[in-house]
């Protein structure tokens, strides 16, 4: 993929220009900091999860990020995940 830089001259207040630059940096940095993975999960669990995501405005990305963070930082969460085997709904 080829990235092209475009310069657009618009008379904006300095504060708006700085804000746009910061948003652009966050967008570019967040794209670089992501790792693409693939996982296979049980179809029935995922179907129920998709419905719950729409209902609660949540996403699998948010779940994965938060679970990995809790797994690495919270020993009780890690223990609970290791001991949880019943996946029946």
C-alpha positions in Angstrom: 0.0 0.0 0.0 1.4 3.4 -1.0 0.8 6.3 1.4 0.4 9.7 -0.3 0.8 13.0 1.5 -1.5 15.8 0.5 -1.2 19.4 1.5 -4.3 21.5 1.7 -4.1 25.1 2.5 -7.1 26.2 4.6 -7.2 29.1 6.9 -8.0 27.5 10.2 -7.4 28.8 13.7 -4.2 27.4 15.2 -6.1 25.4 17.9 -8.2 23.5 15.2 -5.0 22.8 13.2 -3.3 21.3 16.3 -6.4 19.3 17.1 -6.5 17.8 13.6 -2.8 17.0 13.7 -3.2 15.2 17.0 -6.2 13.2 15.7 -4.2 12.2 12.6 -1.3 11.1 14.8 -3.6 9.0 17.0 -5.2 7.4 14.0 -1.9 6.5 12.3 -0.3 5.3 15.6 -3.3 3.2 16.5 -3.2 1.5 13.1 0.4 0.6 13.6 -0.1 -0.7 17.2 -2.7 -3.3 16.1 -2.0 -6.9 15.5 -4.3 -8.9 13.2 -5.2 -12.3 14.6 -7.8 -14.9 13.8 -9.6 -17.2 16.1 -12.3 -19.8 15.7 -15.0 -19.8 18.3 -18.1 -21.8 18.7 -20.8 -20.6 16.3 -23.6 -20.6 18.9 -21.6 -18.5 21.3 -20.7 -16.0 18.6 -24.2 -15.7 17.3 -25.4 -14.8 20.8 -22.5 -12.4 21.3 -23.3 -10.6 18.1 -26.9 -10.0 19.3 -25.6 -8.8 22.7 -23.1 -6.5 20.9 -25.8 -4.7 18.9 -28.0 -4.4 22.0 -25.2 -2.9 24.2 -23.2 -1.1 21.5 -20.2 -3.3 22.1 -17.7 -5.1 19.8 -15.5 -8.1 19.7 -12.5 -5.8 19.4 -13.4 -4.1 22.7 -14.0 -7.5 24.4 -10.7 -8.9 23.2 -8.6 -5.8 24.2 -10.2 -5.6 27.6 -9.9 -9.4 28.3 -6.3 -9.5 27.3 -5.6 -6.5 29.5 -7.4 -8.0 32.5 -5.7 -11.4 31.9 -2.3 -9.7 32.1 -3.1 -7.4 35.1 -5.7 -9.1 37.3 -4.8 -12.4 38.9 -8.4 -13.1 39.9 -9.5 -12.7 36.4 -6.8 -14.9 35.1 -7.7 -17.6 37.6 -11.4 -17.4 36.7 -10.6 -17.8 33.0 -8.3 -20.7 33.6 -11.0 -22.5 35.7 -14.0 -21.7 33.5 -14.8 -24.8 31.3 -18.6 -24.8 31.0 -19.4 -23.0 27.7 -23.1 -24.0 27.6 -25.6 -21.1 27.3 
